[in-house]
């Protein structure tokens, strides 16, 4: 099986480090890490884990149109069985490309950006940005075949943002898994909330520290 993993940048972070660890344990998967924006701190680690790294080095913070065009070309050339994405920008690009290429998409939630306490603490300008992100999330969520998460506060965080209604995600996608770190942004204080997601199966896979 060949899987391209779309990420924002190959810089050092929790998402990137976890991905390298996961890839290193996938003996039967041909892994291709595709980063959208400049950076190379994690490149060698990904390669040691067994992945081929494609760096698009796109200018600016978004460049979604250019990113989608290049990622679609990569998907056409690589002919993967599925696509995996993490983080918001990579997720938006993957959600545009995957259904047009006819390839299943797995989208992993990795932060607590949509929690009520995050909203309450945000400035008016930050709230405007979060509202825009939630709208994009809701509109594009039906492109995802399967959602997974490393943040267990799924109901109050991404499920609500994706559908506009607490406890649901639009389309046929389901939330299947969650693991959390301790601390507010990773949802460590809200592990039990994941059990209350309606109409979706949730598996608490672990509690990372």
C-alpha positions, 0 to 999 in steps of 0.5 A: 500500500502506498500512502502520501501524508500531507503536512504543513511543514517538515518542522519539529512539532508534535504532529510531525514527530508522531508521524515519523514514529508511526511511519517507522513501524509500517512495514507494509506501507510505502510512505510519502511525506508531502510538505506544503511549505518551507522547512526541513528540520524533520526531513532526515528523520522522516527519511530514516523512518523509511519515507520519501519526502516531497517538499513543495516549498510554496510561498506565503501562508496558504497558496491553496490553489497552487498547493492543490494543483501540485498535490493533485499532480503528485497523487496522479503520479504516485497512484496511492491507495489512500491519502492521510492529512494532518493540520488545517492547511494540509487538510484543506488541500487534501479535502479538495484533492482526494475526492477529485482523484477518487482516493479515500482520505483520512484526516487526523485532528491534532489540536484543541483549536475549536474548544469553547475555552479557546473561543472564550479567551480569543480576541475579537480578531482571533474569533473572526479567524476561528469562525472562518476556519470553522466554516471551511471545516464544515463545508469541506468535512464531507470530503473526508472518508474517515476522521481520527484524532489525538485529542479526545475532546472531540465533541466540543472541539472538532465535531462541533466545528465540522458540522455546526452542531455539537456531536455530529460531523457532516457527510458520512465520515465517522470519528474512530479514534482518539489519544490525548496528551495532558494539558488544555490544548491537547484535550487532556482535561476532557477525555471523558467527553469523547464518550458522549459523541452521538452517532459516532463510534469513538475509541480512546486509544491511549493517553500520551504524556 
